[in-house]
């Protein structure tokens, strides 16, 4: 199972996590096993994000005036940093 995207959406009184991942096979949707599997994947993704934020962080995209949205690039290793920057330049 590979985590591809983790989006945190803070709403009034709740936190909504949108998780995109790839898996060849596994538990069916709506089962307790699937919920355990995905929550474990999210926990590991959040830990990895926190480790990356301890290093160098760059603001690579911004928008807005009163409502602001900035995109941060925080990578865990120099090799991943180089790949991510190349993707951003190509986008």
N, C-alpha and C positions, 0 to 999 in steps of 0.2 A: 504494500500500500504506500503510495507516494502523495504527500501533501503538495498541492500546487498553488493554492491561494487560501489565505485566511484573512477575512475582513471583519473588523470589529465595528459595530454600529451602536453607539451610545444613544439610547432613547430615554424619554422621561421614565425613570424608575426601572429600567431594564437594560440589559446588554444582549444584543443579538449578534451571534457569530455566524457568518456565512463561510462554509468550508467547501472547497473544491479539492477533490483528490481522485486518484486513479487506483483501481483495484481490479484484478482479473476475476476473482470470485470471492465469496464471503457471505456473511449473514444477510438475510432478506431485510428490506426496509421495514422499519417499525418494530423490530425485535430488540430485546434487551441486549443481546450480544452485539448488534450493530451499534447501539448507543454507546456501549462500553468501548468498542473498537474506535469509534470516531472521537469520543471524548479523550481517549488516550492519545490519539493523533494530534488533537488540538492542544493538549497540555504540552506535548513535546514541541510543537510549533511555537507556542508562546515562550517556552524556555529558550529555544533557539533565537527567537526575536530579541529577548532580553539580553542574551549574550552578545548579539550583534550590536545592540545599542550601547554597550559598554565601550566599543571601539570608536573609530572615526565615523561620523554621520554627516552626510551632505544633504542639503535641500536641493533636489533635482527638478522640482516643478512647483509652481505656485499659481494661484488664481484667486480672484475675488477681492473685494474691498471691505465690506462690512461683515460678510460671511466669508471666512477664509478656508481654503483647502490647500495644504502643502503636501507634497509627496517627499518622503524621506527615503534615502537609500542607506541601509545599514547592512553590511555583509560580514560574515564570520571569518572569511579568509581573503587574502589578496587575489587569489585565482578567481574566486566567485565575484569579487568586486570588479575585476577586469571584464568578465563575461556580462555582468549586469549593465555596466556602462556601455558596452558595445551594443547591447539590445536597446538601450534607451536612445542611443544616437541613431539607430536604424529605424526606430518607431516613428 
